[in-house]
Amino acid sequence: MVVCGDDGLAHRLAAELRGVYGEQVTLVVPPNGRTARPPVVGRARAASALFDRVVSAAVGGRAGAAGQPPGPNPGPRTELDGVLEATEPAEEVLAEAGVARAAALALVYDDDETNIRAALTARRLNPRLRLVLRLYNRRLGQHIEELLDQAAALAAGEEGGPGTGAETSTTVLSDADTAAPALAATAVAGTSKVVQTEGLLLRAVERPLPADGSGSGGQYTLALLSGGDPDGGGEQQPRLLPDDEEVRQAAGRHAVVLEHVSSAAGTPSAAPSGRMTGVMPLASLFSRRLRWSLAGLAGCVVGLAVALWLVTGIHPLRAFYVTLLDLFAIDDPALGAPLGRQLLQLLSALLGLLLLPLLLAAALEAFGTFRTASALRRPPRGLNGHVVLLGLGKIGTRVLTRLRELNIPVVCVESDPEARGLATARRLRVPVVLGDVTQEGVLEAAQIHRARTLLAVTSADTTNLEAVLYARTVRPDLRVVLRLYDDDFATAVYRTLRAAYPRALTRSRSVTHLAAPAFAGAMLGRQVLGAVAVERRVLLFAAVDVDGHPQLEGRAVGEAFRAGAWRVLAVLGRADTPSGHVLEKGDRVVVAATRRGLAELR
């Protein structure tokens, strides 16, 4: 395996392939001092210890009194088979990295153009190479994926080979798309974690297990969350894919349960709702008072036309026409006409005078509305129960889109007036506060005191942490979700904040931690559908062909299960999947698996 990148995702992906799956890995990164930023265990551990001391002192030692366990042991550092330093993945660099003999290549540079250029070169060097690209532009990624697969098929055909297949493929992924569902689901209480593929909808939720030990009511329990040990032995560790006996013995603990597996064909999960189209409704052009004034004026015109028809006996259409002439003061005086006709003409003229300021007000309001439609909205005064989203970069933009698909009210905070997510916020008509979140008054402008959740996903760990600590001083019970880079630091932040604020929900997430398993699964030739974060661990959902898997083929769905490794959830193409269904050659199943379990299924 060859991994090329210039940020933390490359290092984490290489460690994932080498440490979890046991693959031979060559890592290509820029020289020291460039943009590469490998995970540094020592720096993370020192920062974690400093954070523990600061917060423990701030809360009067409550963190230490809460029986907080020590930080996790980082373990030995993963030794790679080779590390090659190069500024960019040119043809000679890829050749030196052994792309011509490699099974798979991951291009995870932060720049889409760099990844595309290197992918075209690598496909020429090795037509049978499995390619995994990191691209932010999803539409362009689809075209690039088709182009590279077609090139591989043509090259294999010229060589007389079998063509493309499961081992020769191109997969385009985005770390932002991979991590956004987990971040959005964590920020919203009661929101399900959803994975969708080929018309199948999988939904996982957190809920307490029954206290009588009856299990999860016939539903699959995907994971048992950590909780206090009733024997006073400290804190339990989360358990992924437990068996039925473990579930029965875990009465009272919270679990991640598979709540729903159903056919959802024809229901695209990413389709925006009507509220998200960004099309301005006609009613928003004019104020409520002005609309009522215009409606009253129209009613008066109709009343005058009916009165003229009754007084003079002329045709109703002619009566309406004459009323409009009088209204707009067109010169047609009713000289010699009956008294009633003359009075109606005077009333129409008076009504016309009232019409002029209304038309002027309508024009000014419409002009002002169109002028501010392209500007950023301010948070409305009565907003309550919303999510405050910090950061509108790549991750923040995807998270914002996901939250609005769920119809969750959002207020964004961004310091860069040129951030890429501002256009999305403007299109979705989401309120935005421009300013540095570390400055006083910015979070107050986002109405943090009435918010439901604070979701900090900026690229700076210190900014996210400072914003969360300040928000907790305003709202001690505020639910917070942090995006943090270092695992050790994130674990220390999570445990200390939970100890300091036991009644508030705290979660820390690493984007590279959530995205690396999906990239690693794609490099192994497996379709990873999504990942569900279970505290600091990850549960993968993957589509696997039954052919050639003795652990699956010939077994019933209920028997194709290994505790702590994998569980078969459904058979693609079937509306329901009974536990007694025997898996046969040609079946394609959706499995929930740990990272090591997915490696064993190879």
CORTA-V696054 format. One record per residue. N is the residue number from 1. D_FIRST is the distance of its C-alpha to the first C-alpha in Angstrom with 1 decimal. Layout:
# CORTA-V696054
n={N | N}
d_first={D_FIRST | D_FIRST}
This chain:
# CORTA-V696054
n={1 | 2 | 3 | 4 | 5 | 6 | 7 | 8 | 9 | 10 | 11 | 12 | 13 | 14 | 15 | 16 | 17 | 18 | 19 | 20 | 21 | 22 | 23 | 24 | 25 | 26 | 27 | 28 | 29 | 30 | 31 | 32 | 33 | 34 | 35 | 36 | 37 | 38 | 39 | 40 | 41 | 42 | 43 | 44 | 45 | 46 | 47 | 48 | 49 | 50 | 51 | 52 | 53 | 54 | 55 | 56 | 57 | 58 | 59 | 60 | 61 | 62 | 63 | 64 | 65 | 66 | 67 | 68 | 69 | 70 | 71 | 72 | 73 | 74 | 75 | 76 | 77 | 78 | 79 | 80 | 81 | 82 | 83 | 84 | 85 | 86 | 87 | 88 | 89 | 90 | 91 | 92 | 93 | 94 | 95 | 96 | 97 | 98 | 99 | 100 | 101 | 102 | 103 | 104 | 105 | 106 | 107 | 108 | 109 | 110 | 111 | 112 | 113 | 114 | 115 | 116 | 117 | 118 | 119 | 120 | 121 | 122 | 123 | 124 | 125 | 126 | 127 | 128 | 129 | 130 | 131 | 132 | 133 | 134 | 135 | 136 | 137 | 138 | 139 | 140 | 141 | 142 | 143 | 144 | 145 | 146 | 147 | 148 | 149 | 150 | 151 | 152 | 153 | 154 | 155 | 156 | 157 | 158 | 159 | 160 | 161 | 162 | 163 | 164 | 165 | 166 | 167 | 168 | 169 | 170 | 171 | 172 | 173 | 174 | 175 | 176 | 177 | 178 | 179 | 180 | 181 | 182 | 183 | 184 | 185 | 186 | 187 | 188 | 189 | 190 | 191 | 192 | 193 | 194 | 195 | 196 | 197 | 198 | 199 | 200 | 201 | 202 | 203 | 204 | 205 | 206 | 207 | 208 | 209 | 210 | 211 | 212 | 213 | 214 | 215 | 216 | 217 | 218 | 219 | 220 | 221 | 222 | 223 | 224 | 225 | 226 | 227 | 228 | 229 | 230 | 231 | 232 | 233 | 234 | 235 | 236 | 237 | 238 | 239 | 240 | 241 | 242 | 243 | 244 | 245 | 246 | 247 | 248 | 249 | 250 | 251 | 252 | 253 | 254 | 255 | 256 | 257 | 258 | 259 | 260 | 261 | 262 | 263 | 264 | 265 | 266 | 267 | 268 | 269 | 270 | 271 | 272 | 273 | 274 | 275 | 276 | 277 | 278 | 279 | 280 | 281 | 282 | 283 | 284 | 285 | 286 | 287 | 288 | 289 | 290 | 291 | 292 | 293 | 294 | 295 | 296 | 297 | 298 | 299 | 300 | 301 | 302 | 303 | 304 | 305 | 306 | 307 | 308 | 309 | 310 | 311 | 312 | 313 | 314 | 315 | 316 | 317 | 318 | 319 | 320 | 321 | 322 | 323 | 324 | 325 | 326 | 327 | 328 | 329 | 330 | 331 | 332 | 333 | 334 | 335 | 336 | 337 | 338 | 339 | 340 | 341 | 342 | 343 | 344 | 345 | 346 | 347 | 348 | 349 | 350 | 351 | 352 | 353 | 354 | 355 | 356 | 357 | 358 | 359 | 360 | 361 | 362 | 363 | 364 | 365 | 366 | 367 | 368 | 369 | 370 | 371 | 372 | 373 | 374 | 375 | 376 | 377 | 378 | 379 | 380 | 381 | 382 | 383 | 384 | 385 | 386 | 387 | 388 | 389 | 390 | 391 | 392 | 393 | 394 | 395 | 396 | 397 | 398 | 399 | 400 | 401 | 402 | 403 | 404 | 405 | 406 | 407 | 408 | 409 | 410 | 411 | 412 | 413 | 414 | 415 | 416 | 417 | 418 | 419 | 420 | 421 | 422 | 423 | 424 | 425 | 426 | 427 | 428 | 429 | 430 | 431 | 432 | 433 | 434 | 435 | 436 | 437 | 438 | 439 | 440 | 441 | 442 | 443 | 444 | 445 | 446 | 447 | 448 | 449 | 450 | 451 | 452 | 453 | 454 | 455 | 456 | 457 | 458 | 459 | 460 | 461 | 462 | 463 | 464 | 465 | 466 | 467 | 468 | 469 | 470 | 471 | 472 | 473 | 474 | 475 | 476 | 477 | 478 | 479 | 480 | 481 | 482 | 483 | 484 | 485 | 486 | 487 | 488 | 489 | 490 | 491 | 492 | 493 | 494 | 495 | 496 | 497 | 498 | 499 | 500 | 501 | 502 | 503 | 504 | 505 | 506 | 507 | 508 | 509 | 510 | 511 | 512 | 513 | 514 | 515 | 516 | 517 | 518 | 519 | 520 | 521 | 522 | 523 | 524 | 525 | 526 | 527 | 528 | 529 | 530 | 531 | 532 | 533 | 534 | 535 | 536 | 537 | 538 | 539 | 540 | 541 | 542 | 543 | 544 | 545 | 546 | 547 | 548 | 549 | 550 | 551 | 552 | 553 | 554 | 555 | 556 | 557 | 558 | 559 | 560 | 561 | 562 | 563 | 564 | 565 | 566 | 567 | 568 | 569 | 570 | 571 | 572 | 573 | 574 | 575 | 576 | 577 | 578 | 579 | 580 | 581 | 582 | 583 | 584 | 585 | 586 | 587 | 588 | 589 | 590 | 591 | 592 | 593 | 594 | 595 | 596 | 597 | 598 | 599 | 600 | 601 | 602}
d_first={0.0 | 3.8 | 6.6 | 10.1 | 13.3 | 16.7 | 17.7 | 17.3 | 15.0 | 12.1 | 13.0 | 13.7 | 10.5 | 8.6 | 11.4 | 11.4 | 8.0 | 9.2 | 12.8 | 13.4 | 11.0 | 10.5 | 6.9 | 6.0 | 4.7 | 6.3 | 8.6 | 11.0 | 14.3 | 17.9 | 20.2 | 22.2 | 24.9 | 23.1 | 22.1 | 19.2 | 20.4 | 18.4 | 20.0 | 22.8 | 24.1 | 27.3 | 28.2 | 27.6 | 29.7 | 32.5 | 32.7 | 32.8 | 35.6 | 37.5 | 37.2 | 38.5 | 41.5 | 42.4 | 42.4 | 44.0 | 46.8 | 47.1 | 47.7 | 50.0 | 47.8 | 47.1 | 43.4 | 44.1 | 46.9 | 44.7 | 43.0 | 39.6 | 37.1 | 35.2 | 31.9 | 28.7 | 27.3 | 24.1 | 23.0 | 21.1 | 18.5 | 14.9 | 14.0 | 10.6 | 9.8 | 10.5 | 12.0 | 13.2 | 16.2 | 17.1 | 19.6 | 18.0 | 15.1 | 17.4 | 16.8 | 17.2 | 14.7 | 11.9 | 13.2 | 13.2 | 9.6 | 9.0 | 8.4 | 11.1 | 9.4 | 5.8 | 6.0 | 5.1 | 6.0 | 8.0 | 11.2 | 13.3 | 16.1 | 19.5 | 20.9 | 20.7 | 21.7 | 19.0 | 16.3 | 18.3 | 18.9 | 15.4 | 14.5 | 17.4 | 16.5 | 13.0 | 14.7 | 17.2 | 14.9 | 13.1 | 15.2 | 13.2 | 10.0 | 9.5 | 10.2 | 10.9 | 13.6 | 15.8 | 19.3 | 22.6 | 24.8 | 24.5 | 26.7 | 25.0 | 21.6 | 23.2 | 24.4 | 21.1 | 19.4 | 22.1 | 22.1 | 18.5 | 18.9 | 22.2 | 20.8 | 18.3 | 21.2 | 23.5 | 21.2 | 20.7 | 24.4 | 25.4 | 23.4 | 25.1 | 21.9 | 22.0 | 20.8 | 18.6 | 18.1 | 16.2 | 13.1 | 13.6 | 14.3 | 14.4 | 14.8 | 16.7 | 17.1 | 19.3 | 19.2 | 23.0 | 23.4 | 21.3 | 23.3 | 26.7 | 27.9 | 27.4 | 29.2 | 31.9 | 32.5 | 32.8 | 35.3 | 37.6 | 39.6 | 39.6 | 37.0 | 34.8 | 31.0 | 30.3 | 27.4 | 28.4 | 27.0 | 28.8 | 32.2 | 31.4 | 32.2 | 31.0 | 32.8 | 32.4 | 35.1 | 36.1 | 39.4 | 41.5 | 41.8 | 45.4 | 47.4 | 48.9 | 45.6 | 45.6 | 41.8 | 40.5 | 43.1 | 41.1 | 38.1 | 34.6 | 34.0 | 30.3 | 30.7 | 33.4 | 33.6 | 34.6 | 38.4 | 41.1 | 41.7 | 45.3 | 45.9 | 45.4 | 42.2 | 40.4 | 37.7 | 35.8 | 32.1 | 30.7 | 30.0 | 27.6 | 28.6 | 31.8 | 33.9 | 37.5 | 39.1 | 37.1 | 38.1 | 41.7 | 41.8 | 40.3 | 43.4 | 43.9 | 40.3 | 38.4 | 35.6 | 33.2 | 34.7 | 33.7 | 36.8 | 36.5 | 34.7 | 36.4 | 36.2 | 36.0 | 35.9 | 37.3 | 37.0 | 34.2 | 33.3 | 32.6 | 35.9 | 38.0 | 41.4 | 44.6 | 44.7 | 41.5 | 42.5 | 44.0 | 47.1 | 50.1 | 52.8 | 56.3 | 57.8 | 55.7 | 57.6 | 60.9 | 61.9 | 63.4 | 66.9 | 66.9 | 65.9 | 68.7 | 71.1 | 70.3 | 70.6 | 74.0 | 75.1 | 74.2 | 76.2 | 79.2 | 79.0 | 79.0 | 81.9 | 83.9 | 83.4 | 84.6 | 87.6 | 88.5 | 88.4 | 90.7 | 93.1 | 93.5 | 92.7 | 90.6 | 87.5 | 84.5 | 82.2 | 84.9 | 85.4 | 81.7 | 81.9 | 84.9 | 83.4 | 80.4 | 82.9 | 84.7 | 81.5 | 80.3 | 83.9 | 84.4 | 88.1 | 89.9 | 92.5 | 94.2 | 97.7 | 100.4 | 97.9 | 98.6 | 98.1 | 95.1 | 93.3 | 94.0 | 92.7 | 89.5 | 89.0 | 89.4 | 86.9 | 84.4 | 84.8 | 84.3 | 81.1 | 80.0 | 80.4 | 78.2 | 75.5 | 75.1 | 73.5 | 71.3 | 69.9 | 69.4 | 67.5 | 65.3 | 64.4 | 63.6 | 61.5 | 59.5 | 58.9 | 57.8 | 55.5 | 53.8 | 53.6 | 51.8 | 49.6 | 47.1 | 47.4 | 45.6 | 47.4 | 48.8 | 48.6 | 51.7 | 54.2 | 54.2 | 50.4 | 49.6 | 46.7 | 44.0 | 40.5 | 40.3 | 36.9 | 36.1 | 33.8 | 33.3 | 30.0 | 27.0 | 26.9 | 30.6 | 31.2 | 29.1 | 30.8 | 34.1 | 33.6 | 32.7 | 35.7 | 38.0 | 36.8 | 38.1 | 41.3 | 40.9 | 43.1 | 41.1 | 42.2 | 39.6 | 39.9 | 38.3 | 39.2 | 37.8 | 40.2 | 37.6 | 34.8 | 33.0 | 34.0 | 37.7 | 37.9 | 36.6 | 39.0 | 41.8 | 41.0 | 41.0 | 44.1 | 42.6 | 44.6 | 43.0 | 44.2 | 43.3 | 43.3 | 41.6 | 41.1 | 42.0 | 45.4 | 48.3 | 49.3 | 46.1 | 45.1 | 48.8 | 48.8 | 45.9 | 48.3 | 46.1 | 49.1 | 49.2 | 45.5 | 43.7 | 40.3 | 38.8 | 35.2 | 33.8 | 30.6 | 31.0 | 28.3 | 30.4 | 30.5 | 33.9 | 35.3 | 34.2 | 35.6 | 38.9 | 39.5 | 39.0 | 41.3 | 43.9 | 43.8 | 44.3 | 47.5 | 48.7 | 47.7 | 47.0 | 46.1 | 43.6 | 40.3 | 37.5 | 33.8 | 31.8 | 28.5 | 27.4 | 24.2 | 24.3 | 24.2 | 26.8 | 29.0 | 28.8 | 29.7 | 32.6 | 33.8 | 33.7 | 35.6 | 38.1 | 39.0 | 39.3 | 41.7 | 43.6 | 44.0 | 44.0 | 45.4 | 42.9 | 39.4 | 36.6 | 32.9 | 30.1 | 26.8 | 23.6 | 22.0 | 18.5 | 19.2 | 20.2 | 17.5 | 14.3 | 14.6 | 15.1 | 12.0 | 9.9 | 12.1 | 11.7 | 7.9 | 9.2 | 11.9 | 14.6 | 17.2 | 17.6 | 21.2 | 21.7 | 22.0 | 25.2 | 25.7 | 27.7 | 28.9 | 25.9 | 23.8 | 22.1 | 22.9 | 20.7 | 22.2 | 20.3 | 21.5 | 20.8 | 22.3 | 24.5 | 24.1 | 22.6 | 22.7 | 25.5 | 25.5 | 26.5 | 28.2 | 31.9 | 32.1 | 34.2 | 32.6 | 34.3 | 33.1 | 29.4 | 28.9 | 27.6 | 28.9 | 26.4 | 23.5 | 24.2 | 27.2 | 27.9 | 29.6 | 30.6 | 30.3 | 29.7 | 32.7 | 35.2 | 37.5 | 37.8 | 35.9 | 38.2 | 36.9 | 38.5 | 36.6 | 34.8 | 31.3 | 31.2 | 29.0 | 28.4 | 28.5 | 25.9 | 26.1 | 25.3 | 24.3 | 24.3 | 21.8 | 20.7 | 17.0 | 17.4 | 19.5 | 17.0 | 14.5 | 17.5 | 18.3 | 15.3}
